[in-house]
Amino acid sequence: MSKGNPFRYMMNNHIPSSRLTRWILALSEFDIHVVSPTAKRSQALAELLATFPTTGGDLINNEVPGEAHEVAVIDEEQKWQLMFDGAAAAGKGGIGVVLIGPKSQVVTKACKMMYVCSNNEAEYEALITGLELAASKGITHLAIKGDSRLVIQQLKGEFAVKEPALTKYRAKAQQILQNFQAFHFEHVPRSQNRYADALATLASRIDDQEVNRAVIIVEAKDHEMIQAPHFPEDQWIKDMKAKILEGKMTNYKAIRQFHIESGILYHKSPTGVWARCIPKQEANQRLREVHEQVCGTRGAPLVRRLLRAGYY
């Protein structure tokens, strides 16, 4: 306390020592008031600018080294979207890149990384590959989207690069970004980056011998209803359905092991397996099919094999 403000300590100490007494007596003839200092940073900056004035055409450069400055104003008619993702599996990684044009044009690329890398390195490789692909197609306005918060924030200058291996990747990405007139970064969740994520996963898991092969295009396919051959129901099946639909408690003992689902009668076996009840004509056909698949005389009886196949 005495080192921080000796005057206040001397003036407020009611039992001073002999040396302090001499100082108080020596300073008593002066009108001394103790005032706490206040911060004057803004005033110091104003005085500094007044002392060293600049010309009117000078601009203040507030760039941060290693930061890729975004250009937020992007023409929607020229804007392309770059979706990128990287994945590392068992050391070797894969990258996926998707370019989406303003008229819904789609350009994809998947690469297998033939060397051991980390997941962050794979993410950077995917970004650099996507930027090179976009630059080669003459794209000038680009919206860059990825699910790697680390890569996005490092290129925006909000995260520092702590891994030495990633510094060369960021420098390479910044160099390629100079080819675009306007661009901006956006971090998206993985659920919105499934296309690039699927390409990266496929590339990372593919064998080395299968590299440079064409990727199969996934087409949409509707559900096809397979119509089974129709057999007329036996009378016992009709009677059992009628008892179940009546819902009388007097029939509970007879119907407790049966159930109707979508108009089809099922029987519950002692093991808890539901089997479809089939008429005698269909049962004969199923028995012939099971018999043709049996080789030799050993094994379970045909009836048990039929129950295992889900028929009663």
N, C-alpha and C positions, 0 to 999 in steps of 0.2 A: 504493500500500500504506500509506504514511504517512497519507494522508487517510482511508482506510477504518478503520484501527485504530492510532492514533499510540502508544498505550501499549505495545502488543505490539511495535511497531517499535523503540521506545526500549529496552525490556527485553531484546530479543534481538539488538540491534546491538552486536557486540563491539568495534568501532572507532568509537565515536561522535565527533561533532564537538564543538567547544567549547560550543556552545549546548546540545546534547543532554546533555553532561556536567553542566552546571549544573542541568538539569531532573532528571536522574537523582539527583544529590546532594540536590536539594530534596525529591524524592518518596521517598527511601530510608527516611525515618523512618515512612512509612505502610506498612501491610501490604496491598499491592495484588496481586490475582490477576486475570489476564486470562481471561475466560470468553466463549465464542462465544454470541451470543444465539440463542434458539430461537423458532420461530413460536408465537404464542399467540392465534391467531384465535378458536378456540372459547372460550377463557377470556374474550376481549374481548367476544364476543357474549353470554356468560352474564352478565358484569358489566353490560352495557348493558341486558339484559332485567331484571336485578335493580334497576337504577337507575330505569328507566321501566317499572313494571309496568302490565299491561293488565287489563281486566276479563275475567271468565270467558267472556263471550258473544262476544268479538271473534274473528274468523277471519282467518287470514293469507291475503291475496290474492296469489296467485302467477301471475296471468294475464299473458300476453305480448301486447302490442298487435299486432293483426293476425292472431291465431291463432283458428281455429275449433275450439272444444273439443268433442271427440267424446263421445257417450254410448254406451258399449260395450254396455250391457244392452238388447237389443232383443228384443221378443216375436216368436218365430218365426211365430206365427199371423197377425201383422199386418205382418210385414216384407215390404217390396218391394225389389227390386233395380233400381238405375239403372245402365245401361251407356251410356256416352257416348263419342263420338269426333269429332274434327274434322280436316278435311283442307283444305289450301290448294293449289290448282292454277292456275297462270298468274295469280296475284294474287288472284282471287276464290275463296272457300272454300265448303265445304259441311259440314254437321253432321249427325250421326246419333244418335238417342236411342232406347233400348229400355228399357221398363219391364216387369219380370217380377213378377207377383204371387205370393202364397203358394200359390195354387191353379193355378199355371201360366198365369195370364192374361198376355197379351202386348199391350203398347201401343207402337207405333212412331211415329216422327216424323222426317222428313228435311227440311232447309231449305237453300235456296241463299242464300248471303251475297252481296248485290248490291253489295259494296264490296271494295276491296283490303285484305287482311289477311294477317297472318303465321300460321304454323301454331299457335303458342301462343295467339294470339287466337281462332283457330277452336276450339281445345280448350276455352277458357273459355266461348265462346259456346254450345258444345254442352252444357257442364255447367249453365250458367244456364238454357238452354231446358229441359233435363231436370228441373231443380229446379222451375221454374215449372209444367211439366206435371204433376209429382207433387203439388205444392201445390194445383193446381186440381182434382185428383181426390180431395182430402181425405186423402191418404196422410200418416200421422204417423210411421211407422217406416221408415227408408230405409237401405239399404246401397249406398253410392256406389262404383262400380267404373269405372276407366278405365286406359288404357295410357299416359297421359302422367304420368310420374313428377314432372315439374316442377309441374304443376297440383295433383296430390294432395299433394305435400310442402309446397307453399306454403300450402295451406289448412290443413294440419295444424300449420303454424308451424315446420316443420323446415328449410325453405328460405326465404331472403329474396327479396323481389321487387326485382330489380335493373332491370327494364324499367319506365319510368314509365307506358307504355301499359297495363300489366297491373294497376296498382294499382286502377283503377276497376272492373275485372272482379272482382278478389278482394273488394272492398268490396261489390259487388252480390251476389256469391254468399253472403257472410257474412250479408247482410241477409235473403236468402230462407231460409237455413238456420234462422233463428229461428222459422219456421213449423212445424218438425218437433219432435216430442217426443223422438225418439231417432234418431241417425244415426251412421254411422262410414264412414271412407274406406278403400279397399283398392286398391292398385296391382296390376293383372293384366297378364300378357303379351299381346301383340297376338293371339296364337293363340286366346286365350279371349275376345276382343272382336271377333270377325269380323262379327257381325251389325251392330253399330253402325258398324264400319269400312266395311262394304259400303254402308250407307246414306249415310255421309259422302262416300265416293268417288263414288257415283252423283250425289249432289247437287252436288258440286263440278264435275263434268264435264258436267252437263246444260246445254243452251243456255238463254239467258235467255228465249227465246220459249216454252220448254217448261215453265216454272215453273208451279206450281199444278195440274199434271196428276197423276192418280192413278198410284201406283206399282204395277206389275204384280206380283201375288203369284206366287212361284215354287213350283210344285207338283212333287211327286216323280213320276218316270216311270221305270218299269222298262225293261230292255233288251228289245227286240222282235226276235225272230229272223225274218228275211226269207227265206222259202222260195223258192228259185229253181226254175224249171221243170226237171223231171227228164228227162234223155235217156239212153237205154241206151248203155253204153260200147262202143266198137269193140273188135275183137279185139286190135289192136296195143297198146291201152292196158292190157288185161288181161295180155297177155304181158309187157309191160314191168314191170308191178307184180310179176308172179311172179318175174322175174329179180332185181329189187331185193330182194325178200323172201328169196330164196335166199341172197344174199350171197356168191356164188362169185366168186373173183378172175378166172376165165375170162370172166365177163360184165362186167368192170370197164370195158372200153373202150366197150361199148355203153350202159352205164347211168350213166356218170360225169356226164352232163349232165342227169340226171333225178333227181327227189326226190319222196318221198311225204310229205304233210303232212295229217293228219286224214282219211286215206283218199283223198285227191285227188292226182293225179299232176301234177307241175310240171316244166317244161323250162327250163333256163338258157341264155339267148341269149349270143352272143359278147360282148355289151356288159355282161353280168352281170345282166340283168333276168330274174326268174323269171316265167314265163307258164303259166297253167293249160292243161293238155292237154284238148281238147274233142273229142267224137266228130264224125263227118262231118255228122250231122243237125243238131247244134247249130251247127256251123261255117257251114252254109248259112244258118241263121237270122241268125247274127251278121253275115254278109256282106251280107245284105239290109238289115239295120239300118244298117250303115255306109254302104251305097250310097245309102240314102235321105237321109243327112245330107250327102252330097257334092253340091256345086253346081258344075256345069261339068265340063270334062274335064281341067283342070289339077290338079296335086297328086300326092301319093304314090299308088302302086297300092293296091288294096283289101287285098291280103294284108299289106302293110306297115302299113296302118292297123289291121288286125286284131291284128297283133303289138303295136302301140303300146297297144292297148286291154287287153293282158294275156292274150291267148289264143294258143294254139299248136296 
